[in-house]
């Protein structure tokens, strides 16, 4: 085995930069073709785009279980990178005191935290009954706007993935007389086109992306008796309360670089006809009612 590895290293050293790039790309294409979750990525995909897709496949919402020494166990549905960083420290996956130093790619890496679905059904049921559990929720329309701004606006690798895979489809189907450039890039999807896509294609079936599937469907609050339901609007206070509930050691959450999505909510939704807003509301009605949200800050009154 050592001789084979040495021989391979020697062969690789003989290749120039261009040949190494071609070898890397061809190897990447073979790996993608063999993986059903990644096989539909374009052939010219970059490694950054693959990592972005892996993060998408893993989902923003996962369930993990935590057992710290002999202390009370914790079962958590987490919905952001910072919570994953916290759990990495609580489970001794990382011993850093600076959570911001844990890269987002590492926090989302497969296998870093245990998903509830990876456990035998009997054990999963026991954990759900005995562990402290929580879910963090957000205003349904603010969550949609955040998904639009994060996934279809800008040039981050994750945005490029969504623009290529979904943006081009939206432009082709929902834009009248799109240019060749728009069809090729899909990087200028309007908010109205995004909403048209959601209302026409639906948000509740398994093919819908988790960034805009209803929280009530992703986290099943009607089936799971969560110990605590926190809200994005009170994230810092609720996070501190959750950590206090499990007697966690002091942990300083990284400062969020929020784009103040809530401040732009009324402006974006003003571009939609009222009937479209009502249609969208009906699609997320259970989220609105379960978690106590309304449309006061969107259209000035509630229609629920």
Residue pairs with C-beta under 8 A, 6 or more apart in sequence:
12 20
15 23
28 45
28 47
28 50
29 43
31 38
32 38
32 39
32 41
32 45
32 50
33 39
37 53
37 57
38 50
38 53
38 54
38 57
40 165
41 49
41 50
41 53
41 165
42 164
46 157
48 157
49 157
49 160
49 161
49 164
51 105
51 157
52 157
52 158
52 160
52 161
53 161
54 108
54 110
55 105
55 108
55 158
56 158
56 161
56 209
56 210
58 108
58 110
59 210
60 79
60 80
60 210
60 211
61 77
61 78
61 79
61 210
61 218
61 219
62 77
62 78
62 84
62 113
62 115
63 75
63 76
63 77
63 78
63 115
63 116
63 117
64 75
64 76
64 78
64 87
64 113
64 114
64 115
64 116
65 73
65 74
65 75
65 76
65 114
65 116
65 119
65 127
65 131
66 73
66 74
66 75
66 76
66 87
66 90
66 91
66 246
67 73
67 74
67 91
68 74
68 90
68 91
68 92
68 248
71 246
71 247
72 132
72 246
72 247
73 127
73 130
73 131
73 132
74 90
74 131
74 132
74 133
74 246
75 116
75 127
75 128
75 131
75 132
75 133
76 83
76 87
76 133
76 134
77 133
77 134
77 135
77 219
77 226
78 84
78 87
78 113
78 136
79 135
79 136
80 136
81 104
81 107
81 108
82 99
82 253
82 254
82 256
83 136
83 239
84 107
84 108
84 112
84 113
85 94
85 99
85 100
85 102
85 107
85 254
86 99
86 243
86 251
86 253
87 93
87 113
88 94
88 102
88 107
88 112
88 113
89 95
89 96
89 99
89 251
90 248
90 251
91 113
93 112
93 113
94 102
96 102
99 251
99 252
99 253
99 254
100 254
100 255
106 112
116 124
116 127
116 128
117 124
119 127
128 224
132 227
132 228
132 245
132 246
133 224
133 225
133 226
133 227
133 228
134 226
134 227
134 228
134 229
134 230
134 242
135 215
135 219
135 221
135 226
135 228
135 229
135 230
136 229
136 230
136 231
136 232
136 235
136 238
137 215
137 229
137 230
137 231
137 232
137 287
137 291
138 146
138 215
138 231
138 232
138 233
139 232
139 233
139 262
139 265
139 293
139 297
140 214
140 215
140 284
140 287
140 288
140 293
141 265
141 269
141 280
141 284
141 295
141 298
142 232
142 261
142 262
142 265
143 211
143 212
143 215
144 195
144 198
144 212
144 280
145 191
145 261
145 264
145 265
145 268
145 269
146 259
146 261
147 211
147 212
148 189
148 191
148 194
148 268
149 259
149 261
150 158
150 159
150 211
151 158
151 159
151 162
151 163
151 166
151 211
152 159
152 162
152 163
152 166
152 167
152 187
152 189
152 194
153 159
155 187
159 187
160 187
163 185
163 186
163 187
163 189
164 185
164 186
166 186
166 197
166 209
167 185
167 186
167 187
167 189
168 183
168 184
168 185
168 186
169 186
169 197
170 186
170 189
170 193
170 194
170 196
170 197
171 178
171 182
171 183
171 186
171 188
171 189
171 193
172 178
172 183
173 197
174 193
174 196
174 197
174 200
175 182
175 193
182 188
191 268
191 271
191 272
192 271
192 272
195 272
195 276
195 280
196 276
198 212
198 280
198 283
199 276
199 279
199 280
199 283
201 208
202 208
202 283
203 212
203 213
203 214
203 283
203 284
204 213
204 214
204 217
204 283
210 218
214 283
214 284
214 286
214 287
215 221
215 287
215 291
216 222
216 286
216 287
216 290
219 226
221 229
221 290
222 290
227 245
228 238
228 241
228 242
228 245
229 291
230 238
230 239
230 241
230 242
231 238
231 291
233 262
235 256
236 253
239 253
243 251
262 297
265 297
265 298
266 297
266 298
266 299
269 277
269 298
269 299
272 280
274 299
277 295
277 298
277 299
278 303
281 288
281 295
281 303
281 304
285 304
287 293
288 294
288 304
289 304
294 302
294 304
295 301
295 302
295 303
295 304
296 302
